[in-house]
């Protein structure tokens, strides 16, 4: 699939999933798992929105 066919929700979903997974791994190793999941999903959502905005320009 080409990146040109993706819209903002695709980037947002991808960011939330990847960020949540990395947050859980960080929760296993360092901190509380719920906190890692929440922060990972939040950062992933912001990263997805940023990538979508940069690709739009």
C-alpha positions as CSV (number, residue, x, y, z in Angstrom):
1,X,0.0,0.0,0.0
2,X,1.3,3.4,-0.9
3,X,1.7,6.1,1.7
4,X,-0.2,8.5,-0.5
5,X,-3.5,6.6,0.0
6,X,-3.3,6.8,3.8
7,X,-5.3,9.4,5.7
8,X,-4.9,11.0,9.2
9,X,-6.8,8.2,11.0
10,X,-4.4,5.6,9.5
11,X,-1.4,7.4,10.8
12,X,-3.1,8.0,14.2
13,X,-4.0,4.3,14.6
14,X,-0.6,3.2,13.6
15,X,1.0,5.6,16.1
16,X,-1.3,4.5,18.9
17,X,-0.6,0.8,18.3
18,X,3.2,1.2,18.0
19,X,3.4,3.6,20.9
20,X,1.2,1.4,23.2
21,X,3.4,-1.7,22.4
22,X,6.6,0.2,23.2
23,X,5.0,1.6,26.4
24,X,4.1,-1.9,27.6
25,X,7.6,-3.1,26.9
26,X,8.9,-0.1,28.9
27,X,6.4,-1.0,31.6
28,X,7.9,-4.5,31.8
29,X,11.4,-3.2,32.2
30,X,11.2,0.1,34.0
31,X,7.9,1.5,35.3
32,X,4.3,0.7,36.0
33,X,2.7,-1.1,33.0
34,X,-0.5,1.0,32.9
35,X,1.5,4.2,33.0
36,X,3.8,3.0,30.2
37,X,0.8,2.0,28.1
38,X,-1.0,5.3,28.6
39,X,2.2,7.4,27.9
40,X,3.1,5.3,24.9
41,X,-0.3,5.6,23.4
42,X,-0.3,9.4,24.0
43,X,3.1,9.9,22.5
44,X,2.2,7.5,19.6
45,X,-0.9,9.5,18.8
46,X,1.0,12.8,18.8
47,X,3.7,11.2,16.6
48,X,1.0,9.9,14.2
49,X,-0.6,13.3,13.9
50,X,2.8,14.9,13.3
51,X,3.7,12.5,10.6
52,X,0.3,13.0,8.9
53,X,0.8,16.8,9.0
54,X,4.3,16.6,7.5
55,X,3.2,14.2,4.7
56,X,0.3,16.5,3.9
57,X,2.6,19.4,3.2
